[in-house]
C-alpha cells in the first residue's frame, strides 16, 4: 500500500511558507476565492522562478502537496520536504510510486500542485507534459490555473532566477475547470485532447493575469 503524504505536514508547510514569502517578498494574491473550499483540486502553476512552489504553498488558501523533482530531496532538505507533505518524483521515468501518492492526495480530497511545463523555463505554459492531463482525467479533480508573476530582470537580485528581495510578486488564481470531455475516457487520444484543452485554458489565464497585474 502506497503511503499518502501527510495533510498535517502540508499545513505546516503552508504556515512556514507564509512567513518566508511575506518576509522576503511582497506577495499580492488575487482570486484565491476561486479555489474550491473542499474536495480534490489540482493547481497548475507556471514556472519561471525558483520560489514559485514555496510562494504558492504559502499564499494558497489550502495546504498543497507539490510534485517536486527528486534531485531536491537530498539530505536535510529532502527530509524537510517529505515532512511537509511534498512529493518526490523522478522526471526521467514513469515514477509509479509518485503517481500513486499523487492520486492518493486527490482521492483523499486534497490539493495537488503541478508545474505542467516540467521544469523552470519561460513560465508561459508553451510546452505542457501529459502528466497534468492524466491526473485530472484519472481523478476527475478540477484544475485551478495559477500564475506567479515577478521580475527576474531587475537590479537587486542576489540569486539567479529569484525576484529581487522585497519586490512585489503577484499570484493570480483562475477559475477551476475540468480537463476531460465528460466521457471518462483515458485513452492516449483522450489525454492528448485534454492536454490541448488545458493548454488553451492555462495560456488564456496567464494572458489575463498579465493584463490584470500589468506584468
C-alpha positions, 0 to 999 in steps of 0.5 A: 500500500502506497503511503499518502503524504501527510495533510498535517505536514502540508499545513505546516508547510503552508504556515512556514511558507507564509512567513518566508514569502511575506518576509522576503517578498511582497506577495499580492494574491488575487482570486484565491476565492476561486479555489474550491473550499473542499474536495480534490483540486489540482493547481497548475502553476507556471514556472519561471522562478525558483520560489514559485512552489514555496510562494504558492504553498504559502499564499494558497488558501489550502495546504498543497502537496507539490510534485517536486523533482527528486534531485531536491530531496537530498539530505536535510532538505529532502527530509524537510520536504517529505515532512511537509507533505511534498512529493518526490518524483523522478522526471526521467521515468514513469515514477509509479510510486509518485503517481500513486501518492499523487492520486492518493492526495486527490482521492483523499480530497486534497490539493495537488500542485503541478508545474505542467511545463516540467521544469523552470523555463519561460513560465508561459505554459508553451510546452505542457507534459501529459502528466497534468492531463492524466491526473485530472482525467484519472481523478476527475479533480478540477484544475485551478490555473495559477500564475506567479508573476515577478521580475527576474530582470531587475537590479537587486537580485542576489540569486539567479532566477529569484525576484529581487528581495522585497519586490512585489510578486503577484499570484493570480488564481483562475477559475477551476475547470475540468480537463476531460470531455465528460466521457471518462475516457483515458485513452492516449487520444483522450489525454492528448485532447485534454492536454490541448484543452488545458493548454488553451485554458492555462495560456488564456489565464496567464494572458489575463493575469498579465493584463490584470497585474500589468506584468 
